[in-house]
Amino acid sequence: MSHINNQTQDLYSIELVQDLDHEASATISGGGLDLSTSYNGKGDRVDDLTKGYSSLGYFNNKVSWYELTGKKDWYAYTGKNFTGTRYLLKAGSKSNLRGYANNNWESVKPV
Ligand SMILES: [Ca+2]
């Protein structure tokens, strides 16, 4: 089950919450982007994003790990609205974020 810290009231973070469980969502969408605020998928986490977000809301400047379970490549950006430094995330990849990328992403979208 996807979940985030309920203390946030940010519009985008509410939108990020998905009621589908991971397996059902992956079946429908063909997979997507998972993000977490700590390394190795730990901390606060959101799973199976399938569309772009011009702001990550609660997750802005907190993301430290990602996983792409689908067949699409994605872009991640250090600025809102797909600005700043762009990172290409390859389909099927996952990684802890190091250096400038760590705790710096503010928007994401499929390539
Ligand atoms: Ca973090």
Backbone and ligand atoms as CSV (ligand in chain L), in Angstrom:
chain,resi,resn,atom,element,x,y,z
A,1,MET,N,N,0.846,-1.196,0.000
A,1,MET,CA,C,0.000,0.000,0.000
A,1,MET,C,C,0.881,1.245,0.000
A,2,SER,N,N,0.608,2.120,-0.928
A,2,SER,CA,C,1.345,3.377,-0.945
A,2,SER,C,C,0.955,4.201,0.269
A,3,HIS,N,N,1.901,4.898,0.829
A,3,HIS,CA,C,1.552,5.762,1.948
A,3,HIS,C,C,2.581,6.876,2.061
A,4,ILE,N,N,2.153,7.960,2.607
A,4,ILE,CA,C,3.071,9.037,2.936
A,4,ILE,C,C,2.722,9.527,4.324
A,5,ASN,N,N,3.565,10.390,4.833
A,5,ASN,CA,C,3.335,10.988,6.138
A,5,ASN,C,C,2.064,11.844,6.073
A,6,ASN,N,N,1.086,11.517,6.893
A,6,ASN,CA,C,-0.190,12.221,6.850
A,6,ASN,C,C,-0.126,13.612,7.462
A,7,GLN,N,N,1.002,13.976,8.005
A,7,GLN,CA,C,1.098,15.302,8.609
A,7,GLN,C,C,1.098,16.407,7.547
A,8,THR,N,N,1.453,16.045,6.338
A,8,THR,CA,C,1.492,17.061,5.296
A,8,THR,C,C,0.093,17.341,4.787
A,9,GLN,N,N,-0.167,18.583,4.417
A,9,GLN,CA,C,-1.454,18.967,3.843
A,9,GLN,C,C,-1.259,19.544,2.453
A,10,ASP,N,N,-0.094,19.319,1.872
A,10,ASP,CA,C,0.207,19.884,0.577
A,10,ASP,C,C,-0.664,19.289,-0.512
A,11,LEU,N,N,-1.142,20.121,-1.415
A,11,LEU,CA,C,-2.020,19.674,-2.489
A,11,LEU,C,C,-1.398,18.537,-3.280
A,12,TYR,N,N,-0.151,18.710,-3.681
A,12,TYR,CA,C,0.469,17.721,-4.548
A,12,TYR,C,C,0.702,16.413,-3.810
A,13,SER,N,N,1.027,16.508,-2.544
A,13,SER,CA,C,1.273,15.268,-1.809
A,13,SER,C,C,-0.027,14.488,-1.660
A,14,ILE,N,N,-1.150,15.199,-1.523
A,14,ILE,CA,C,-2.430,14.500,-1.470
A,14,ILE,C,C,-2.684,13.801,-2.798
A,15,GLU,N,N,-2.382,14.513,-3.876
A,15,GLU,CA,C,-2.576,13.934,-5.195
A,15,GLU,C,C,-1.665,12.733,-5.408
A,16,LEU,N,N,-0.511,12.748,-4.782
A,16,LEU,CA,C,0.442,11.663,-4.960
A,16,LEU,C,C,-0.020,10.371,-4.315
A,17,VAL,N,N,-0.884,10.467,-3.303
A,17,VAL,CA,C,-1.325,9.266,-2.616
A,17,VAL,C,C,-2.204,8.431,-3.531
A,18,GLN,N,N,-1.927,7.161,-3.593
A,18,GLN,CA,C,-2.737,6.289,-4.423
A,18,GLN,C,C,-3.266,5.140,-3.565
A,19,ASP,N,N,-4.551,4.859,-3.758
A,19,ASP,CA,C,-5.175,3.817,-2.957
A,19,ASP,C,C,-4.899,2.414,-3.487
A,20,LEU,N,N,-4.539,2.317,-4.735
A,20,LEU,CA,C,-4.260,0.998,-5.294
A,20,LEU,C,C,-3.046,0.380,-4.608
A,21,ASP,N,N,-3.080,-0.895,-4.397
A,21,ASP,CA,C,-1.872,-1.521,-3.883
A,21,ASP,C,C,-0.863,-1.640,-5.017
A,22,HIS,N,N,0.360,-1.923,-4.655
A,22,HIS,CA,C,1.469,-1.843,-5.598
A,22,HIS,C,C,1.260,-2.762,-6.793
A,23,GLU,N,N,0.819,-3.952,-6.529
A,23,GLU,CA,C,0.686,-4.937,-7.599
A,23,GLU,C,C,-0.428,-4.543,-8.564
A,24,ALA,N,N,-1.571,-4.116,-8.022
A,24,ALA,CA,C,-2.697,-3.733,-8.876
A,24,ALA,C,C,-2.341,-2.527,-9.717
A,25,SER,N,N,-1.689,-1.562,-9.118
A,25,SER,CA,C,-1.319,-0.363,-9.838
A,25,SER,C,C,-0.333,-0.682,-10.953
A,26,ALA,N,N,0.628,-1.539,-10.663
A,26,ALA,CA,C,1.623,-1.898,-11.666
A,26,ALA,C,C,0.967,-2.601,-12.844
A,27,THR,N,N,-0.055,-3.404,-12.559
A,27,THR,CA,C,-0.756,-4.116,-13.617
A,27,THR,C,C,-1.484,-3.140,-14.529
A,28,ILE,N,N,-2.123,-2.159,-13.919
A,28,ILE,CA,C,-2.886,-1.189,-14.693
A,28,ILE,C,C,-1.965,-0.289,-15.505
A,29,SER,N,N,-0.921,0.186,-14.873
A,29,SER,CA,C,-0.117,1.247,-15.472
A,29,SER,C,C,1.086,0.710,-16.240
A,30,GLY,N,N,1.437,-0.544,-16.038
A,30,GLY,CA,C,2.680,-1.038,-16.589
A,30,GLY,C,C,3.883,-0.583,-15.794
A,31,GLY,N,N,3.657,-0.215,-14.547
A,31,GLY,CA,C,4.752,0.210,-13.676
A,31,GLY,C,C,4.884,1.715,-13.674
A,32,GLY,N,N,5.809,2.189,-12.887
A,32,GLY,CA,C,5.979,3.630,-12.783
A,32,GLY,C,C,7.168,3.964,-11.917
A,33,LEU,N,N,7.145,5.186,-11.417
A,33,LEU,CA,C,8.265,5.716,-10.642
A,33,LEU,C,C,7.949,5.635,-9.147
A,34,ASP,N,N,8.861,5.046,-8.406
A,34,ASP,CA,C,8.780,5.020,-6.945
A,34,ASP,C,C,9.840,5.974,-6.392
A,35,LEU,N,N,9.479,6.708,-5.344
A,35,LEU,CA,C,10.402,7.639,-4.700
A,35,LEU,C,C,10.383,7.416,-3.200
A,36,SER,N,N,11.526,7.603,-2.552
A,36,SER,CA,C,11.534,7.579,-1.093
A,36,SER,C,C,12.518,8.617,-0.568
A,37,THR,N,N,12.304,8.991,0.691
A,37,THR,CA,C,13.079,10.087,1.273
A,37,THR,C,C,14.378,9.627,1.914
A,38,SER,N,N,14.565,8.295,2.039
A,38,SER,CA,C,15.824,7.769,2.571
A,38,SER,C,C,16.376,6.737,1.602
A,39,TYR,N,N,17.588,6.324,1.801
A,39,TYR,CA,C,18.225,5.361,0.904
A,39,TYR,C,C,17.524,4.004,0.939
A,40,ASN,N,N,17.625,3.292,-0.185
A,40,ASN,CA,C,17.140,1.913,-0.309
A,40,ASN,C,C,15.639,1.787,-0.098
A,41,GLY,N,N,14.888,2.788,-0.522
A,41,GLY,CA,C,13.434,2.731,-0.476
A,41,GLY,C,C,12.836,2.964,0.894
A,42,LYS,N,N,13.637,3.400,1.833
A,42,LYS,CA,C,13.142,3.601,3.201
A,42,LYS,C,C,12.688,5.056,3.402
A,43,GLY,N,N,12.129,5.299,4.561
A,43,GLY,CA,C,11.596,6.623,4.865
A,43,GLY,C,C,10.200,6.777,4.306
A,44,ASP,N,N,9.780,8.004,4.092
A,44,ASP,CA,C,8.480,8.247,3.452
A,44,ASP,C,C,8.605,7.886,1.980
A,45,ARG,N,N,7.547,7.306,1.443
A,45,ARG,CA,C,7.661,6.729,0.108
A,45,ARG,C,C,6.354,6.855,-0.666
A,46,VAL,N,N,6.497,7.019,-1.968
A,46,VAL,CA,C,5.338,6.990,-2.857
A,46,VAL,C,C,5.691,6.063,-4.018
A,47,ASP,N,N,4.712,5.242,-4.447
A,47,ASP,CA,C,4.961,4.218,-5.459
A,47,ASP,C,C,4.105,4.432,-6.701
A,48,ASP,N,N,4.649,4.014,-7.831
A,48,ASP,CA,C,3.897,3.886,-9.080
A,48,ASP,C,C,3.318,5.195,-9.592
A,49,LEU,N,N,4.120,6.250,-9.543
A,49,LEU,CA,C,3.719,7.458,-10.261
A,49,LEU,C,C,3.734,7.141,-11.752
A,50,THR,N,N,2.700,7.580,-12.464
A,50,THR,CA,C,2.613,7.260,-13.891
A,50,THR,C,C,2.505,8.504,-14.757
A,51,LYS,N,N,2.468,9.689,-14.152
A,51,LYS,CA,C,2.413,10.932,-14.926
A,51,LYS,C,C,3.358,11.937,-14.298
A,52,GLY,N,N,3.599,13.011,-15.017
A,52,GLY,CA,C,4.514,14.016,-14.518
A,52,GLY,C,C,3.933,14.834,-13.387
A,53,TYR,N,N,4.822,15.350,-12.528
A,53,TYR,CA,C,4.431,16.267,-11.455
A,53,TYR,C,C,5.330,17.487,-11.517
A,54,SER,N,N,4.722,18.674,-11.678
A,54,SER,CA,C,5.495,19.915,-11.770
A,54,SER,C,C,6.060,20.330,-10.418
A,55,SER,N,N,5.536,19.734,-9.363
A,55,SER,CA,C,6.085,19.899,-8.012
A,55,SER,C,C,5.853,18.602,-7.263
A,56,LEU,N,N,6.814,18.199,-6.462
A,56,LEU,CA,C,6.667,16.967,-5.690
A,56,LEU,C,C,6.070,17.208,-4.316
A,57,GLY,N,N,5.677,18.447,-4.028
A,57,GLY,CA,C,4.991,18.722,-2.767
A,57,GLY,C,C,5.836,18.338,-1.570
A,58,TYR,N,N,5.284,17.513,-0.736
A,58,TYR,CA,C,5.975,17.073,0.481
A,58,TYR,C,C,7.353,16.496,0.173
A,59,PHE,N,N,7.501,15.887,-0.999
A,59,PHE,CA,C,8.760,15.219,-1.340
A,59,PHE,C,C,9.806,16.164,-1.940
A,60,ASN,N,N,9.440,17.431,-2.156
A,60,ASN,CA,C,10.422,18.372,-2.698
A,60,ASN,C,C,11.671,18.413,-1.836
A,61,ASN,N,N,12.819,18.273,-2.471
A,61,ASN,CA,C,14.121,18.382,-1.801
A,61,ASN,C,C,14.303,17.357,-0.687
A,62,LYS,N,N,13.594,16.217,-0.812
A,62,LYS,CA,C,13.736,15.149,0.180
A,62,LYS,C,C,14.089,13.807,-0.450
A,63,VAL,N,N,13.882,13.665,-1.745
A,63,VAL,CA,C,14.055,12.349,-2.376
A,63,VAL,C,C,15.520,11.917,-2.328
A,64,SER,N,N,15.747,10.676,-1.849
A,64,SER,CA,C,17.104,10.115,-1.768
A,64,SER,C,C,17.229,8.781,-2.498
A,65,TRP,N,N,16.121,8.305,-3.081
A,65,TRP,CA,C,16.138,7.002,-3.766
A,65,TRP,C,C,15.004,6.963,-4.771
A,66,TYR,N,N,15.213,6.261,-5.878
A,66,TYR,CA,C,14.126,6.045,-6.834
A,66,TYR,C,C,14.217,4.637,-7.394
A,67,GLU,N,N,13.086,4.177,-7.924
A,67,GLU,CA,C,13.049,2.928,-8.681
A,67,GLU,C,C,12.047,3.103,-9.806
A,68,LEU,N,N,12.423,2.637,-10.996
A,68,LEU,CA,C,11.531,2.677,-12.158
A,68,LEU,C,C,11.153,1.254,-12.519
A,69,THR,N,N,9.886,0.905,-12.302
A,69,THR,CA,C,9.446,-0.470,-12.539
A,69,THR,C,C,8.817,-0.640,-13.914
A,70,GLY,N,N,8.564,0.453,-14.613
A,70,GLY,CA,C,7.921,0.359,-15.921
A,70,GLY,C,C,8.923,0.291,-17.062
A,71,LYS,N,N,8.407,0.484,-18.259
A,71,LYS,CA,C,9.238,0.405,-19.457
A,71,LYS,C,C,9.582,1.773,-20.025
A,72,LYS,N,N,9.192,2.834,-19.296
A,72,LYS,CA,C,9.483,4.196,-19.748
A,72,LYS,C,C,10.702,4.749,-19.016
A,73,ASP,N,N,11.481,5.556,-19.736
A,73,ASP,CA,C,12.485,6.398,-19.090
A,73,ASP,C,C,11.782,7.637,-18.528
A,74,TRP,N,N,12.351,8.199,-17.467
A,74,TRP,CA,C,11.801,9.412,-16.855
A,74,TRP,C,C,12.894,10.456,-16.721
A,75,TYR,N,N,12.442,11.720,-16.594
A,75,TYR,CA,C,13.335,12.807,-16.200
A,75,TYR,C,C,12.996,13.241,-14.779
A,76,ALA,N,N,14.021,13.581,-14.032
A,76,ALA,CA,C,13.860,14.240,-12.732
A,76,ALA,C,C,14.617,15.563,-12.787
A,77,TYR,N,N,14.071,16.576,-12.119
A,77,TYR,CA,C,14.631,17.929,-12.186
A,77,TYR,C,C,14.838,18.490,-10.777
A,78,THR,N,N,15.875,19.333,-10.666
A,78,THR,CA,C,16.129,19.956,-9.364
A,78,THR,C,C,15.208,21.143,-9.109
A,79,GLY,N,N,14.544,21.658,-10.145
A,79,GLY,CA,C,13.611,22.773,-9.976
A,79,GLY,C,C,12.178,22.350,-10.233
A,80,LYS,N,N,11.236,23.152,-9.727
A,80,LYS,CA,C,9.829,22.926,-10.050
A,80,LYS,C,C,9.588,23.213,-11.537
A,81,ASN,N,N,8.487,22.692,-12.049
A,81,ASN,CA,C,8.088,22.945,-13.442
A,81,ASN,C,C,9.153,22.502,-14.438
A,82,PHE,N,N,9.848,21.413,-14.090
A,82,PHE,CA,C,10.783,20.779,-15.017
A,82,PHE,C,C,11.916,21.722,-15.405
A,83,THR,N,N,12.482,22.393,-14.407
A,83,THR,CA,C,13.602,23.315,-14.605
A,83,THR,C,C,14.794,22.835,-13.786
A,84,GLY,N,N,15.900,23.539,-13.928
A,84,GLY,CA,C,17.103,23.196,-13.172
A,84,GLY,C,C,17.864,22.076,-13.835
A,85,THR,N,N,18.632,21.363,-13.039
A,85,THR,CA,C,19.420,20.249,-13.559
A,85,THR,C,C,18.513,19.061,-13.818
A,86,ARG,N,N,18.654,18.465,-15.014
A,86,ARG,CA,C,17.813,17.334,-15.407
A,86,ARG,C,C,18.597,16.032,-15.309
A,87,TYR,N,N,17.948,15.023,-14.765
A,87,TYR,CA,C,18.528,13.682,-14.665
A,87,TYR,C,C,17.682,12.717,-15.480
A,88,LEU,N,N,18.342,11.896,-16.280
A,88,LEU,CA,C,17.649,10.863,-17.045
A,88,LEU,C,C,17.649,9.568,-16.235
A,89,LEU,N,N,16.448,9.079,-15.955
A,89,LEU,CA,C,16.284,7.826,-15.197
A,89,LEU,C,C,15.887,6.740,-16.187
A,90,LYS,N,N,16.686,5.704,-16.275
A,90,LYS,CA,C,16.452,4.668,-17.270
A,90,LYS,C,C,15.433,3.641,-16.773
A,91,ALA,N,N,14.561,3.219,-17.687
A,91,ALA,CA,C,13.552,2.210,-17.357
A,91,ALA,C,C,14.211,0.996,-16.708
A,92,GLY,N,N,13.600,0.535,-15.631
A,92,GLY,CA,C,14.097,-0.649,-14.943
A,92,GLY,C,C,15.219,-0.391,-13.965
A,93,SER,N,N,15.660,0.857,-13.858
A,93,SER,CA,C,16.782,1.159,-12.964
A,93,SER,C,C,16.292,1.569,-11.582
A,94,LYS,N,N,17.185,1.486,-10.609
A,94,LYS,CA,C,16.938,2.067,-9.287
A,94,LYS,C,C,18.264,2.491,-8.712
A,95,SER,N,N,18.225,3.508,-7.846
A,95,SER,CA,C,19.481,4.026,-7.318
A,95,SER,C,C,19.241,4.909,-6.109
A,96,ASN,N,N,20.189,4.878,-5.191
A,96,ASN,CA,C,20.279,5.937,-4.201
A,96,ASN,C,C,20.836,7.183,-4.878
A,97,LEU,N,N,20.421,8.353,-4.430
A,97,LEU,CA,C,20.880,9.613,-5.013
A,97,LEU,C,C,22.050,10.144,-4.204
A,98,ARG,N,N,23.091,10.510,-4.937
A,98,ARG,CA,C,24.314,10.991,-4.285
A,98,ARG,C,C,24.582,12.418,-4.727
A,99,GLY,N,N,25.376,13.104,-3.958
A,99,GLY,CA,C,25.865,14.418,-4.360
A,99,GLY,C,C,24.750,15.420,-4.580
A,100,TYR,N,N,24.837,16.158,-5.687
A,100,TYR,CA,C,23.917,17.271,-5.932
A,100,TYR,C,C,22.472,16.806,-6.067
A,101,ALA,N,N,22.267,15.612,-6.592
A,101,ALA,CA,C,20.899,15.127,-6.792
A,101,ALA,C,C,20.185,14.846,-5.472
A,102,ASN,N,N,20.919,14.424,-4.468
A,102,ASN,CA,C,20.293,13.975,-3.230
A,102,ASN,C,C,19.568,15.123,-2.528
A,103,ASN,N,N,18.319,14.892,-2.163
A,103,ASN,CA,C,17.490,15.901,-1.485
A,103,ASN,C,C,17.341,17.161,-2.328
A,104,ASN,N,N,17.255,16.991,-3.643
A,104,ASN,CA,C,17.237,18.166,-4.507
A,104,ASN,C,C,16.163,18.113,-5.592
A,105,TRP,N,N,15.508,17.006,-5.813
A,105,TRP,CA,C,14.514,16.920,-6.887
A,105,TRP,C,C,13.215,17.630,-6.500
A,106,GLU,N,N,12.634,18.330,-7.490
A,106,GLU,CA,C,11.363,19.030,-7.257
A,106,GLU,C,C,10.306,18.763,-8.321
A,107,SER,N,N,10.674,18.105,-9.430
A,107,SER,CA,C,9.667,17.729,-10.429
A,107,SER,C,C,10.147,16.511,-11.207
A,108,VAL,N,N,9.196,15.769,-11.737
A,108,VAL,CA,C,9.509,14.549,-12.493
A,108,VAL,C,C,8.492,14.398,-13.617
A,109,LYS,N,N,8.893,13.752,-14.702
A,109,LYS,CA,C,7.938,13.413,-15.762
A,109,LYS,C,C,8.502,12.304,-16.637
A,110,PRO,N,N,7.620,11.553,-17.280
A,110,PRO,CA,C,8.101,10.547,-18.223
A,110,PRO,C,C,8.778,11.228,-19.402
A,111,VAL,N,N,9.763,10.573,-19.999
A,111,VAL,CA,C,10.440,11.107,-21.178
A,111,VAL,C,C,9.478,11.140,-22.352
L,1,CA,CA,CA,16.296,12.447,1.785
